[in-house]
Amino acid sequence: MEQNQAAPQDIFAALRAGVLDCLRRLLPELPEEAMAKVAVEPPRDPAHGDMSTNAAMVVAKPAKLPPPKLAAELATALAALPMVAEAAPAGPGFVNIRLREDYLLGQVPVMLRAGEAYGDGQAGAGIRVNVEYVSANPTGPMHVGHCRGAVVGDALANLLHKAGYAVTKEYYINDAGAQVQALAYAAYWRYLQALGTTMTEEAYAEAVPGGLQYRGEYLVPVGEALKAAHGDSLAPGARPAEAALWLDTVREFAVSEMMAAIREDLAALGVEHDVFISEAKLVRDGVADAAIAALAEKGLVYEGVLEPPKGKTPDDWEPRPQTLFASTRFGDDVDRPLRKSDGSNTYFANDIGNHADKIARGMQQLVQVWGADHGGYVRRMQAATKALSDGTVPLDVLLCQIVKVMKGGEPVRMSKRAGTYITLRDLIDEVGKDAVRFTMLTRKSDAQMDFDLDRVVEQSRDNPVFYVQYAHARCRSVLRQAGEQGLTEGLDGVPLGALRDPAELALIRRLTTWPRIVEASAAAREPHRIAFYLGDLASDFHILWNRGRDDATLRFIRAEEPEATRARLALVAATALIIRSGLRVMGVAPVEEMR
């Protein structure tokens, strides 16, 4: 069987180009813009073929033709393409397409020559996209909720990079406002303890504005470090001094210490950001004020009194004249306050400064990963970004629902270290980085999930982490055995005609969809699709492996069939590299062997 050595990486893009060429020949008067929404996708039912196109339905109206008639004509034209074995109209105007087997086989050497770069896309076209994720308040250890956002954001950034975007991974440090002030008071208490104060915690808490909010043991080392750095100069005689003497120093010190701990936790999860942006610095530099002034110049800031909201009164509503941003002009449901009653910025105003800073740094698209409890904040922030950029910089927000940690069928409620919640480090210590990352991507981010500590270490098909890693380990085991016999050199040029079994062809079909999966997942901002794809790919490979156990003629290595052996080894090598490529996007290390 002749192989098509010149096959492109993305056969869906190649066929779409063929569909457009056929439309141009059939409808020479059809404007190009009428074909913009033509898509080539895998059909929902694999029995219908390898691909399906909506082209006839999309262009029927401008072409002034019934979709079924146009679909029939397009199917005839597509059947003549060298890559197509069969094309048939279906339903209200779809065309289902089956590819030639030699064309599919020709993709295997393309994969092997490209290596893990197979699937690298051009859809991003070098567009500068800023992905901001985690951005937790530096007031305590990273917890499970932060973990999910960290994994989703990091995998999405990797995915966008693979799809051809120029990606910046960013962490926005929320180090301004009341919570960081409360952190300073809590750290100061641990400093007093380190100095040996005789004051009780209850007495100190009564003297603290708003009470002592952060009592976890994680601040004990911060207190010790403050003592090492400052002695008792911030609390002579181990008694509390006036806040003016120590507050700024302790706040900056505590934030620095907490951010160092957060970076360590993120590194343990395999997450590294390119940029850390301080909210406090943006405020000091006047970035938020400058952004508000720019909005005012556009006539989007005014003094007014908001109508009382229906239902529950939000925290930022006051029945008084306020400085307001006209966010309703950009799709929000109410205009938003920019100044508090004391004249300082609202959180929203500072966030406007954050987004203005991103735009000023040349970012062309913004993506942010937030907790689901911030869902009500999305529209106002999108309105502000649209106003700041004159509609040129879109903001996409992914919301992450809560994660419930389970063990032995029961919820795990708290951490010894944090006292009130499960920390990220607890989770990593329990099951490992890779299991955490993979599992966090097995559901869409806006769906709630149970993280079952027992299941993620279980060696069974029901554990997707194990199932995918086992497929890669099996591939590597076969290739090691073959390598010892000198059979793995030059696999990208071996004849593949021996690959005729339906299980082999099904695996190849799955492999060829990888570039399309990358592009579609990046466009939808849905990195969980990679986990789903790898699960399906692993299933196809395990099916083929089991077929070889039942039918000796399908085994990967057969001394009496050297040509079939080399062809199957090429297929195994291609499977391994695409599993590795997918795992790299997820930030998961592929394993060489299961232990």
Buried (B, 14 or more C-beta within 10 A) or exposed (E): EEBBEEBBBBBBBBBBEBBBEBBEEBBEEBEEEBBEEBEBBBBEEEEBBBBBBBBBBBBBEBBEBEBBBBBBBBBBBBBEBEBBBBBBBBEEBBBBBBBBBBBBBBBBBBBBEBEBEBBBBEBBEEBBBBBBBBBBBBBBBBBBBBBBBBBBBBBBBBBBBBBBBBBBBBBBBBBBBEBBBBBBBBBBBBBBBBBEBEBEEEEBBEEBEEEBBBBBEBBEEBBBBBBEEBEBEBBEEBEBBEBEBBBEBBBBBBBBBBBEBBBEBBEBBBBEBEEEBBBBEBBEEEBBBBBBEBBBEEEBBEEEEBEEEEEEEEEBBEEEEBBBBBBBBBEBEBBBBBBBEEEEBBBBBBBBBBBBBBBEEEBBBBBBBBBBEEEEBBBBBBBBBBBBBEEEBBBBBBBBBEBBBBEEEEEBEEBEBBEEBBBBBBBBEBBBBBBBBBBBBBBBBEEEBEBBBEBBBEEEEEBBBBBBBBBBBBBBBBBEBBEEEEBBEEBBEBBBBBBEBEBBBBBBBBBBBBBBBBBBBBEEBBBBBBBBBBBBBBBBBBEBBEBBEEEEEBBBBBEEBEEBBBBBBBBBBBBBBBBBBBBBBBBBBBBEEEE
